[in-house]
Amino acid sequence: MDKRLEVLVGELLVQRGMALAVAESCTGGLIGHRITNVPGSSRYFLGGVISYSNEAKEKLLEVSPETLEIHGAVSAETVLQMARGVRNAFKADAAISTSGIAGPTGGSMDKPVGTTWIGFSSAEGEEARHFLFQGDRLAIKEQAAEAALQLLVDHLQVAYI
C-alpha cells in the first residue's frame, strides 16, 4: 500500500532537516489538518495561515494589492506571494499555498468553479501549478489539498537529493 502523502511529506522533511509552513485559502485549513494528523508532525510543521479574504492575504502574507487587482486572488502570482509570505512569517524552509474557487458559486468564464492555483516556495526555488478540479465543494477542497501535498513531495524528492 502506498503511503499517504502527508506521511511521505513528514518523512522527507525530517530527512532533510526542514520545517514547513502553509498558507491556505480555498482549502480552509485542510492541508494543516492532514499534516497534523501524522504523529510527530511538530518536528517539521511550524504552522499555517488561513487567508480566506484578500485583506488577510495582504496583511498576513504580504500579497500586494496590485497583484490582487491585476491578477486576482486565484492566480499564480498570488499563490507565489502567499507561499513566500508564510515562509517568511514562520521562518520556514519550505511553504505551500492554495487559492481557488471551490463553488458552487463564484466562478466565471475565465475562472470556472474548480479553478485552483497551488504555490511552492523555498530558498532553492518556487513553482505555481494550475488545476481545474471537478466535483462539489468538499471534493474540490480535498483534491486541492492532495495536489498541494503532491507538489511538496515533488520538490522535496527532486530538489533536495
C-alpha positions in Angstrom: 0.0 0.0 0.0 1.3 3.4 -0.9 1.9 5.9 1.9 -0.4 8.8 2.3 1.2 12.0 1.0 1.2 13.7 4.4 3.2 10.8 5.9 5.7 11.0 3.0 5.9 14.8 3.4 6.8 14.3 7.0 9.5 11.7 6.3 11.1 13.8 3.6 11.1 17.0 5.7 12.7 15.1 8.7 15.3 13.5 6.4 16.2 16.9 5.1 16.0 18.7 8.4 13.5 21.1 7.0 10.5 23.0 8.5 7.2 23.7 6.7 4.5 26.4 6.8 1.3 26.6 4.8 -0.9 29.4 3.5 -4.4 28.2 2.7 -7.3 29.9 1.1 -9.7 27.6 -0.7 -8.6 24.6 1.4 -9.6 26.3 4.6 -7.0 24.5 6.8 -7.4 21.1 5.3 -3.7 20.8 4.5 -2.7 21.7 8.0 -5.3 19.2 9.3 -3.8 16.4 7.2 -0.2 17.2 8.2 -1.0 17.4 11.9 -2.9 14.0 11.7 0.6 12.5 11.4 2.2 11.7 14.8 5.4 13.7 15.3 4.4 16.4 12.9 5.5 19.0 15.4 9.1 18.1 14.4 8.7 19.7 11.0 5.4 21.6 10.8 5.6 25.2 12.1 2.0 26.3 11.3 -0.1 28.0 8.8 -2.4 30.9 7.9 -5.9 30.5 6.6 -6.2 33.7 4.5 -9.6 33.4 3.0 -10.1 37.2 2.3 -8.0 39.4 0.2 -7.4 41.6 3.2 -5.9 38.7 5.1 -3.7 37.8 2.2 -2.4 41.4 2.1 -2.0 41.9 5.9 -0.8 38.5 7.0 1.1 37.2 3.9 2.3 40.4 2.3 0.4 39.8 -1.0 0.5 43.1 -2.8 -2.8 44.9 -3.5 -1.6 45.4 -7.1 -1.2 41.6 -7.6 -4.8 41.0 -6.3 -6.2 43.8 -8.5 -4.3 42.8 -11.7 -4.3 39.0 -11.4 -6.9 38.2 -8.8 -6.8 36.1 -5.7 -6.8 32.9 -7.8 -3.6 33.2 -9.8 0.0 32.1 -10.0 1.2 35.5 -8.8 -1.0 35.4 -5.7 -0.1 31.9 -4.6 3.6 32.5 -5.0 3.4 35.7 -2.9 1.3 33.7 -0.3 3.9 31.0 -0.2 6.8 33.5 0.2 4.8 35.4 2.8 4.1 32.4 5.0 7.6 31.1 4.6 9.0 34.4 5.8 6.4 34.8 8.6 7.3 31.4 10.1 11.0 31.4 9.1 10.2 28.1 7.4 12.5 26.3 4.9 9.5 25.5 2.6 6.0 26.6 2.2 2.9 25.7 0.1 -0.1 27.8 -0.6 -3.6 27.4 -2.2 -6.1 29.7 -3.7 -9.1 28.6 -5.7 -12.8 28.6 -6.4 -14.5 25.7 -4.5 -18.0 26.7 -5.6 -20.8 26.1 -6.1 -20.8 29.9 -6.9 -18.0 32.4 -7.6 -16.8 31.0 -10.9 -16.6 32.9 -14.2 -15.8 32.2 -17.8 -12.1 32.8 -17.2 -12.0 31.1 -13.8 -14.7 28.5 -13.5 -15.6 26.7 -10.3 -12.8 24.2 -9.6 -10.0 26.6 -10.8 -7.2 26.3 -8.3 -3.6 27.6 -8.1 -1.1 25.9 -5.8 2.2 27.5 -4.9 5.5 26.3 -3.5 8.4 28.4 -2.1 11.8 27.5 -0.7 15.3 29.1 -0.9 16.0 26.6 -3.7 13.1 27.6 -5.9 9.4 28.3 -6.5 6.6 27.0 -8.5 2.9 27.6 -9.2 0.7 24.9 -10.7 -2.8 25.4 -12.1 -5.6 22.9 -11.8 -9.3 22.6 -12.7 -10.9 20.2 -10.2 -14.3 18.7 -10.6 -17.0 17.9 -8.1 -18.8 19.6 -5.2 -17.2 22.0 -2.8 -15.7 19.3 -0.5 -14.4 17.3 -3.4 -12.6 20.3 -4.8 -11.1 21.2 -1.4 -9.9 17.6 -1.0 -8.4 17.5 -4.5 -6.6 20.8 -3.9 -5.1 19.6 -0.6 -3.9 16.4 -2.2 -2.4 18.3 -5.1 -0.6 20.7 -2.7 0.9 17.8 -0.8 2.0 16.2 -4.1 3.6 19.4 -5.2 5.5 19.5 -1.9 6.6 15.9 -2.3 7.7 16.5 -5.9 10.0 19.3 -4.8 11.4 17.5 -1.7 12.2 14.4 -3.7 13.9 16.1 -6.7 15.3 19.4 -5.5 17.0 18.2 -2.3 18.5 14.8 -3.2 
